[in-house]
Amino acid sequence: MFDVTSIRSQFPALGRIDDGLPAAYLDGPGGTQTPQRVIDAMSTALSEGVSNLGGGFPPSDLAGDITEGARRAMADLYNCHPGEVVFGQNMTSLTFALSHALAATWQEGDAIVLTDIDHDANFTPWARAADERGVDVRVARFDPETGLLDPTSVTELIDEKVRLVAVAYSSNALGTVVDLEPIVEAAHSTGALVFVDAVHAGPHHLVDVQELGCDFLASAVYKFFGPHTGVLYGRADLLASLDAYKVRPAPSDPPGKWETGTQSYESLAGVTAAVDYVASLGSSGNTRRESLADAYREIEQHERSLGERFISGVHEISGAKLWGVQQMSRQRCATFAVTIDGASPKDVTAHLASRSIYAWAGHYYAVNLMERLGVLDKGGLVRIGFVHYNTAEEVDRCMEALAEI
Ligand SMILES: Cc1ncc(COP(=O)(O)O)c(C=O)c1O
């Protein structure tokens, strides 16, 4: 049974009071808050004593155990092998690192396919690498009217010259969910690899790399109730065969060869705790993966009802515009971009903040998307996002504050 009150009581930050009002965190797309078990796991790792890997004494062994535990947790979350999980500072740095390694296999005359619905972290690393190698960049365009990325707009750009297709699982700006199946199928039919940016999917959807059939998938744990750590899934054979940019004494086998320098072990302890936290929201299955699947079903249902409440509320406010997909469906999650006639996005979020409601204004690094929507130089859009710990009351408070504007 999904009990939001008991869920919220696990998050110390959700008890925050600002100016006498309970804080409403509607900034989940920029990063979520963490439950006490994540905070405890991180502080326990530090207070127990954690040393660097490979020392052969207990605090060093702890670093190894924490790392392996976090790989198993992420493998359960993504349905892959623990050896296919690479950790790094954040999604952006992991993507830059992989882009160098992949680009080394490209030749002049090759091409890659990117999209304009993507966050810039799934655009610029690839575009720069392509530029350095004389590789053509083809950009699939989303529909600014509907907010959808028609898979055909991607697949029609794929031919035998294409080496990589980099595409979002979902948009961090409009909340659009991309239909990846035809894209992966078309890419693989001509031998191109597929890299999926699943950062925005983390808090909303159960990711299954086997089902997606992608070759790489990157994410960030701070978007799903954990610490500020990036994660990269890579198909085992590719992680093994590609030449990682690494220092000579570092491991030569994956996943270690992809993990530059010393990892944040306290964060990795938090990664496991974050996955266990999400799993705890589902009924206890035979495996952690089963519990995770159940948890995401509950999460989706709760977010869907918040999203429906939000959409019908926004449609009632005169002068308010909801951008992108206009109803809750498989094509969107509960991340919303809105504008209010006569008020800049910054004015809107400042007003919300004056009511202790935290939301974002701007482009949130989705710069190509904002440009297509014609709002890049107009202060972007207001982003209001809901995750499973948000409530119907918070939706209503947000509506009241928007109506005041
Ligand atoms: C969809 C998406 N991709 C990539 C990123 C970049 O993630 P990171 O901050 O871990 O580099 C973000 C961050 O907001 C994002 O929302």
The ligand as an ORCA input file, in Angstrom:
! r2SCAN-3c Opt
* xyz 0 1
  C      17.989     14.384    -18.910
  C      19.295     14.741    -18.272
  N      20.433     14.297    -18.827
  C      21.641     14.573    -18.302
  C      21.764     15.348    -17.166
  C      23.115     15.608    -16.629
  O      23.290     14.864    -15.459
  P      24.523     15.112    -14.506
  O      24.226     16.329    -13.707
  O      24.603     13.876    -13.650
  O      25.732     15.268    -15.345
  C      20.610     15.857    -16.565
  C      20.707     16.723    -15.382
  O      19.836     17.470    -15.070
  C      19.346     15.542    -17.125
  O      18.205     15.977    -16.581
*
